Amino acid sequence: MANPPQPRLGRESQRWVLQKYSYGFEHITEEWLDVMMRIAALPKYQEAVRKMEEVGLRTTRFLPHLARQKDETLGIIRDRGFGMPTLLAWAYNDPTASIDQGHALFELIARSTADSRMYIFNRAGHFSYREHPAEFNDMLRGFIQRIV
């Protein structure tokens, strides 16, 4: 994610980020970018970005808090499970979450949640629901129909 186009919240920078998170680019539409630009222009969004960019905030407040939340969540999954049917959807080509991380999470879920499934999308990045919308909807619909 180094060296994004400038300005950072500009249209081409937003497109670049989406492409870095994706396997293919066909799902990155001008309409999606329009929405992202409207969100980036919101005062609350700009305020949040400023806070994240403050010197030291990332290391002194945000990241430790995020790490604690992640540890707590994984502890809950490990110790109690979900107590209900669970579907984990993962993308094989997600540059932000490797398939090994997906398998590790599923192993944790499966230990304490008997009715658990994992669905892996091939040739998909972080936005598998956009890159494979029909398949994603079929997966979700099939899982829900099975449990109701």
C-alpha positions in Angstrom: 0.0 0.0 0.0 3.0 2.3 -0.3 3.1 5.3 -2.6 -0.6 5.8 -3.4 -1.5 8.5 -5.9 -2.0 11.9 -4.3 -4.1 13.4 -2.9 -4.8 10.5 -0.7 -8.6 10.8 -0.7 -8.7 11.8 -4.4 -10.6 9.7 -6.9 -7.5 8.0 -8.4 -6.1 7.3 -4.9 -9.4 5.7 -3.9 -9.4 3.6 -7.2 -5.8 2.6 -6.5 -6.7 1.3 -3.0 -9.6 -0.7 -4.3 -7.4 -2.2 -6.9 -4.8 -3.2 -4.3 -7.5 -5.0 -2.3 -8.9 -6.8 -5.4 -8.1 -9.7 -7.6 -9.8 -8.3 -10.7 -10.9 -4.7 -11.4 -14.2 -5.1 -13.3 -16.2 -4.6 -10.1 -14.7 -1.2 -9.4 -17.3 1.1 -10.9 -17.5 4.8 -11.3 -20.7 4.7 -9.2 -18.8 3.1 -6.3 -16.0 5.7 -6.6 -18.7 8.5 -6.7 -20.0 7.2 -3.3 -16.5 6.9 -1.9 -15.8 10.5 -2.9 -19.0 11.7 -1.3 -18.1 9.9 1.9 -14.5 11.3 1.8 -15.9 14.8 1.6 -18.0 14.4 4.8 -16.6 16.6 7.7 -16.9 13.6 10.1 -14.8 11.4 7.8 -12.2 14.1 7.3 -12.0 14.5 11.1 -11.5 10.8 11.5 -8.7 10.8 8.9 -7.0 13.7 10.7 -7.1 11.9 14.0 -5.6 8.8 12.4 -2.8 10.9 10.9 -1.8 12.6 14.2 1.7 11.7 15.2 1.7 8.8 17.6 -2.0 8.2 17.6 -1.7 5.0 15.5 0.8 3.5 17.9 -0.4 4.9 21.2 -4.2 4.6 21.0 -5.6 3.0 17.9 -3.5 0.0 17.3 -3.3 -1.2 20.9 -7.1 -0.9 21.2 -7.6 -2.8 18.0 -5.2 -5.5 19.1 -7.1 -5.9 22.4 -10.4 -6.1 20.6 -9.0 -8.8 18.3 -7.6 -10.8 21.2 -10.9 -10.5 23.1 -12.9 -11.6 20.0 -10.7 -14.6 19.3 -10.9 -15.6 23.0 -14.7 -15.6 22.9 -14.7 -17.7 19.7 -12.1 -20.1 21.3 -13.9 -20.4 24.6 -17.6 -20.2 23.8 -18.0 -20.4 20.0 -21.0 -18.8 18.5 -23.7 -21.1 19.6 -25.4 -21.0 16.2 -24.7 -22.1 12.7 -21.7 -20.1 11.4 -20.6 -19.4 7.8 -17.1 -18.1 7.2 -16.7 -16.6 3.7 -13.1 -16.1 2.6 -11.3 -15.0 -0.6 -8.4 -17.1 -1.7 -6.6 -14.1 -3.2 -7.3 -11.5 -0.5 -4.1 -9.5 0.0 -5.2 -8.3 3.4 -6.1 -11.7 4.9 -4.2 -14.8 3.6 -5.9 -18.1 3.1 -3.7 -19.5 5.9 -5.3 -16.9 8.2 -8.7 -18.0 7.0 -8.0 -21.6 7.7 -6.7 -20.8 11.2 -9.8 -18.8 11.9 -12.1 -21.6 10.7 -10.2 -24.1 12.8 -10.8 -21.9 15.8 -14.5 -21.6 15.0 -15.0 -25.3 14.1 -13.6 -26.4 17.5 -16.4 -24.8 19.4 -19.2 -24.4 16.8 -20.3 -27.8 15.5 -22.4 -26.4 12.7 -19.8 -24.3 10.9 -18.9 -24.0 7.2 -16.2 -22.3 5.3 -16.6 -21.1 1.7 -13.6 -20.0 -0.2 -13.9 -17.8 -3.3 -11.1 -18.4 -5.8 -9.9 -15.5 -7.9 -11.3 -13.0 -5.5 -9.8 -10.3 -3.3 -11.2 -8.5 -0.2 -14.4 -7.7 -2.0 -15.5 -11.2 -3.0 -19.2 -10.2 -2.7 -18.5 -7.7 -5.5 -16.2 -9.8 -7.6 -18.6 -12.8 -7.5 -22.0 -11.4 -6.6 -24.2 -14.2 -7.9 -22.0 -16.9 -6.3 -21.8 -14.9 -3.1 -25.6 -14.6 -3.0 -26.1 -18.3 -3.8 -23.7 -19.2 -1.0 -25.5 -17.0 1.5 -29.0 -18.1 0.4 -28.1 -21.8 0.5 -26.7 -21.4 4.0 -29.7 -19.6 5.3 -32.2 -22.0 3.7 -30.4 -24.9 5.2 -30.7 -23.5 8.8 -34.2 -22.1 8.7 
